[in-house]
Amino acid sequence: MNIKVLIYIIFFVTYFSSYGQNQGIIHYKAEVVYKMSEDPEMSENFKRNPKFFKNVLEIEQNVSFLLKDTRFILQFKNEESSFEMEPTVAHEKNKFSGAVAMYTDSDGVFYNNIITKESIKQTRVFGKTFLVTLDPLEWETHNESKKISKYTCYKATANQKIELNDGKKKTFVITAWYTPEIPVSFGPKNYVGLPGLIMESDMNGVIRFMASELNVNPKKEVIIQKTTKGKPITEKELREKDKKAMENFRN
């Protein structure tokens, strides 16, 4: 039997047998994988502009430092989930806390519903709160596997095309490692829809999320509240607003 077919059979049998008790709280840690300051392709730019190199290095060092004590919390119940970065005292006292949110793309609260296929990010930009409708990810599962903690995890990838401020489109590759042994289709941010909990993920090898604490089916009821405060907007519309703001700033 094909390994992909077997994974989905295990997932659905386990999922429906536990439905109704399907809730949990998962904590993730994050780490910086790619560092611009160490990129050989950037060396000539840094030589021409030492101040730029100094600023990049300072940001990377502070982000890496803050991430050591930063946790991200995934909460789920049945078909719904929420994901956000937990604020810390260190963030409040460090001017680079905003850079942590930018690096991890966690400057807000993510809401997902795997039945209605809703993925929404509540975020504050330009002094206003928006509800950003996120495009669903189309996962491709692979036969590659590895152990994370005591769980056997399988690899999945998805391509996310993003239009940059200069109008060019770039494809980002999201890699996730999920385990059918925990039969919930959730993970960091809007990384949902796989036949098992995402234990580890990264986007273009820049930032890696890793599950650090699992509390599946806790005694206390998990309550997921759909984010409703904010102006509805699409990802494309928000990028256009961002582009216009950058143009106005330059002018």
C-alpha positions in Angstrom: 0.0 0.0 0.0 1.2 3.5 -0.9 2.6 5.2 2.2 0.5 8.4 1.5 -2.7 6.4 1.4 -1.7 4.6 4.7 -1.1 7.9 6.4 -4.5 9.3 5.5 -6.3 6.1 6.6 -4.5 6.2 10.0 -5.4 9.9 10.3 -9.1 9.7 9.5 -9.7 6.5 11.6 -7.9 8.1 14.6 -9.5 11.6 14.0 -13.1 10.5 13.9 -12.7 8.1 16.8 -11.5 11.0 19.0 -13.8 13.7 17.6 -15.6 15.6 20.4 -12.5 15.3 22.6 -10.3 16.9 19.9 -8.7 19.9 21.6 -5.3 21.0 22.7 -2.6 23.6 23.3 0.7 23.4 21.5 3.6 25.7 22.2 6.3 26.4 19.5 9.7 27.9 19.6 11.2 29.6 16.6 14.8 30.1 15.4 16.4 32.1 12.6 17.9 29.8 10.0 19.0 32.2 7.3 21.1 35.2 8.3 21.8 37.9 5.7 25.0 38.9 7.5 26.4 35.4 6.6 25.2 35.3 3.0 28.2 35.2 0.6 26.1 36.8 -2.1 25.7 39.9 0.1 29.4 40.4 0.9 30.0 42.9 -1.9 27.0 45.0 -0.8 28.3 45.0 2.8 31.8 46.0 1.7 30.3 49.0 -0.1 28.0 49.9 2.8 29.5 48.9 6.2 26.8 50.8 8.0 24.2 48.7 6.3 26.0 45.5 7.4 26.2 46.9 11.0 22.5 47.5 11.1 21.6 44.0 9.6 23.9 42.3 12.1 22.4 44.2 15.0 18.9 43.3 14.0 19.8 39.6 13.5 21.5 39.4 16.9 18.7 41.0 18.8 16.0 38.9 17.0 17.9 35.7 17.7 18.3 36.8 21.4 14.6 37.6 21.8 13.5 34.4 20.1 15.2 32.3 22.8 12.5 33.4 25.3 9.6 33.7 22.9 6.8 31.2 22.6 4.1 30.9 20.0 0.8 29.3 21.1 -1.4 27.1 18.9 -4.9 26.4 20.4 -7.3 24.1 18.6 -10.7 22.5 19.2 -12.4 20.3 16.6 -12.3 22.1 13.3 -11.0 25.5 14.6 -7.6 26.8 15.7 -5.9 30.1 16.6 -2.2 30.9 16.6 -0.2 33.9 18.0 3.0 35.0 19.5 3.0 35.3 23.3 4.3 38.7 24.5 7.1 38.8 27.0 8.6 41.3 29.3 11.8 41.2 27.2 9.7 42.3 24.2 8.3 45.3 26.0 11.8 46.5 26.9 13.5 45.8 23.6 13.1 48.1 20.5 13.7 45.1 18.2 10.5 43.3 19.3 8.7 44.5 16.2 11.5 42.9 14.1 10.7 39.5 15.8 7.1 39.8 14.7 8.2 40.7 11.1 10.8 37.8 10.9 8.3 35.2 12.1 5.3 36.9 10.3 3.4 36.6 13.6 2.3 40.2 14.0 -1.2 39.3 14.8 -3.6 36.5 15.5 -4.3 33.7 13.0 -7.7 31.9 12.9 -8.4 28.8 10.9 -11.4 26.6 10.2 -10.6 23.4 8.3 -14.3 22.7 7.5 -15.2 26.1 6.1 -11.6 26.5 4.7 -11.3 29.9 6.4 -7.9 31.3 7.2 -7.8 34.8 8.6 -5.1 36.9 10.1 -6.0 39.8 12.4 -3.2 42.4 12.2 -2.7 46.1 12.9 -1.1 48.1 10.0 -1.0 51.8 9.4 -2.7 52.4 12.7 -5.7 50.3 11.7 -6.8 46.8 12.4 -7.5 44.5 9.5 -8.9 41.0 9.0 -6.7 39.6 6.2 -8.2 36.6 4.2 -5.3 34.2 3.6 -5.1 32.1 0.5 -5.3 28.3 1.2 -2.1 26.3 0.9 -2.0 23.4 -1.5 0.2 20.7 0.2 2.2 18.1 -1.6 3.0 15.2 0.8 6.3 13.2 0.4 7.5 9.7 1.5 10.4 11.2 3.4 10.2 10.9 7.2 12.1 11.6 10.3 11.7 11.4 14.1 10.9 14.5 16.0 10.9 13.8 19.7 9.1 10.4 19.9 6.9 11.0 16.9 7.4 9.8 13.3 6.9 12.8 11.1 6.4 13.1 7.3 7.4 15.8 5.0 5.0 18.1 3.1 5.7 21.2 1.0 3.6 24.0 -0.4 4.3 26.9 -2.7 3.2 30.4 -1.7 3.4 33.1 -4.4 3.7 36.6 -3.0 3.8 39.8 -5.0 6.6 42.1 -3.7 6.4 45.9 -3.4 8.3 46.3 -6.6 5.7 44.3 -8.5 7.8 41.2 -8.9 6.3 37.8 -7.8 8.3 35.5 -5.7 7.6 31.9 -4.8 8.2 30.9 -1.2 8.5 27.2 -0.3 6.9 26.1 3.0 8.2 22.8 4.4 6.3 21.1 7.1 6.9 17.9 9.1 3.6 16.5 10.4 2.8 13.4 12.5 -0.4 11.3 12.0 0.1 10.1 15.5 -1.5 13.3 16.7 -4.5 13.4 14.3 -5.2 17.2 14.1 -4.8 19.2 10.9 -3.2 22.3 12.5 0.2 23.9 12.8 1.8 27.4 13.0 0.1 30.4 11.4 -2.2 29.2 8.5 -0.3 26.0 8.0 -3.4 23.7 8.2 -4.9 20.8 6.2 -2.3 18.1 6.6 -3.2 14.6 8.1 -1.5 15.3 11.4 -0.1 18.0 13.7 2.8 20.0 12.3 5.7 19.5 14.6 8.2 21.6 12.6 8.0 24.0 9.7 10.0 26.6 7.9 9.4 29.1 5.1 12.2 29.3 2.4 14.7 28.1 5.1 14.5 31.5 6.8 12.6 30.9 10.0 11.9 27.5 11.6 9.0 26.8 14.0 9.4 23.7 16.3 6.9 22.3 18.7 8.3 22.5 22.2 5.3 21.6 24.5 2.3 19.5 23.7 -0.9 19.4 25.7 -3.5 17.3 23.8 -7.0 16.9 25.2 -6.4 19.0 28.4 -9.0 18.8 31.1 -9.8 22.5 30.9 -11.9 23.3 27.8 -10.1 25.1 25.0 -12.2 28.0 23.6 -11.5 29.3 20.1 -12.9 32.7 19.3 -13.1 33.7 15.7 -11.4 37.1 15.1 -14.1 39.6 14.1 -12.6 43.0 15.0 -11.1 44.8 12.0 -11.7 45.7 8.4 -11.9 42.7 6.0 -9.2 42.8 3.3 -7.5 40.4 1.0 -3.7 39.8 1.0 -3.4 41.5 -2.4 -5.3 44.6 -1.2 -3.1 44.8 1.9 0.1 44.5 -0.2 -1.2 47.3 -2.5 -1.8 49.5 0.6 1.7 48.7 1.8 3.2 49.5 -1.7 1.4 52.9 -1.8 2.6 53.7 1.7 6.2 52.9 0.7 5.9 55.1 -2.4 4.5 58.0 -0.3 7.4 57.6 2.2 10.0 57.8 -0.6 8.4 60.9 -2.0 
